[in-house]
Amino acid sequence: MAIDRKTLHDSTKLTHLQEVGLPSGNKAIVSPIYQTAKFSPGEGQPFSSQSTYTRVSNPTLRELELSLSELQKTEDCIVLSSGMAAITGALLGLLKSGDHIISFRETYRPARIFIRSTLQRFGIRSTILKVSDLPGLEKAITPDTKMIYFESPSNPHLEIADIRKIVSIAQKHKILVMMDATFGGPHQHTDLGVDVFVHSLTKYVNGHGDVIAGSIAGKKTVIQEIRQMAINLGATLDPHAAWLVQRGLRTYFMRYERAAATAMRIAEFLSSHPMVKKVYYPGLPSHPGHELARSQMKSTGGILAFEIDPSVGEALAFCHRLKLHQFTASVGSAETLICPTLMFFGDDLSPEDAKEMGHNPYSLRISVGLEHADDLIDDLREGLAGKAGH
Ligand SMILES: Cc1ncc(COP(=O)(O)O)c(C=O)c1O
């Protein structure tokens, strides 16, 4: 029923606005943000939480889910409030007490610790292997094994998992394969048989360092199982954040390709520098995973790591010497980011594992942004020469 606004007090008018729709047949080129917690179903429409509450469903979130699902060639997708919400939501949605999960030491530390400690509290057993240990993977499978969960390229030293082999072992035993594909982005690894992709959209997908978000993509039936769990856990993405991620996606390919091209130039520069002992970038032929990366990736991306000669100083001091590289964790911003890799390891790893994985105070990770490659290389050159920037 129409309201007679003339009869209303000002405070009532301010809570019941005069709605402005578009002229009939017109549309907004950029979708509006449904920045609302609630919807009111029209007369004759079903009254359910699906149609009335943003924690359950919101068109701005759904648009982003459809974009990501299409990009990853999956049947469906759900977006959540962070990459960790996506990882934990998928694990809790798909596993139950008595199940066994196999994962790897080369996995994002909070995810690995959640698998090792939190899942264990709910009666879910885990085995953590090296990602290259395929014979060990096959041996670790038991009748209870429900999921193999891995990351590629991995953090911080960009190890490349042999995805085809992991998938083939999993399929032989009818086990679900879940991959954290954050570093490679949602346009890659889509044709290798992975069942479920999780992403931190905080990184290259949003691309501007101003949003925390995550996603899970896979078959409709799998996402439906997870969605119910995610709705109850309540890790809903805010509509404004979802809209920002959607905006970031518009320039995703340009940003990713630019960062990858610059990363290759930086990797080549560092490889030829006498004060650099080691460079980890899968685009370099010297990287142990180079051939594997070429066979399963379209682009080796914008993240690389390297180890400086101890005479240059420790990684932390080196970070503070740089002018353009911003010292911080995280990856996938417009600005180039740098940090010591020590922070990525974690106490749950044995000293032998950590050593084998490159744990040392001289190692750094760079996430390449959108600056000119020459400027970034000059900044690194000066840092390596020992000139203080700040
Ligand atoms: C590979 C990877 N996966 C997952 C995450 C978690 O994402 P978020 O910080 O959005 O929760 C991160 C964060 O750094 C990451 O690097």
PDBQT file of the ligand as one rigid body, heavy atoms in Angstrom, charges set to zero:
ROOT
HETATM    1  C1  LIG A 401      47.987 -19.564   0.163  1.00  0.00    +0.000 C 
HETATM    2  C2  LIG A 401      47.059 -18.900   1.134  1.00  0.00    +0.000 A 
HETATM    3  N1  LIG A 401      45.903 -19.498   1.437  1.00  0.00    +0.000 NA
HETATM    4  C3  LIG A 401      45.028 -18.948   2.306  1.00  0.00    +0.000 A 
HETATM    5  C4  LIG A 401      45.314 -17.763   2.937  1.00  0.00    +0.000 A 
HETATM    6  C5  LIG A 401      44.329 -17.182   3.922  1.00  0.00    +0.000 C 
HETATM    7  O1  LIG A 401      43.635 -16.126   3.346  1.00  0.00    +0.000 OA
HETATM    8  P1  LIG A 401      42.938 -14.952   4.200  1.00  0.00    +0.000 P 
HETATM    9  O2  LIG A 401      44.028 -14.132   4.796  1.00  0.00    +0.000 OA
HETATM   10  O3  LIG A 401      42.115 -14.237   3.173  1.00  0.00    +0.000 OA
HETATM   11  O4  LIG A 401      42.122 -15.611   5.255  1.00  0.00    +0.000 OA
HETATM   12  C6  LIG A 401      46.513 -17.104   2.659  1.00  0.00    +0.000 A 
HETATM   13  C7  LIG A 401      46.827 -15.823   3.331  1.00  0.00    +0.000 C 
HETATM   14  O5  LIG A 401      47.925 -15.338   3.316  1.00  0.00    +0.000 OA
HETATM   15  C8  LIG A 401      47.409 -17.693   1.733  1.00  0.00    +0.000 A 
HETATM   16  O6  LIG A 401      48.586 -17.115   1.446  1.00  0.00    +0.000 OA
ENDROOT
TORSDOF 0
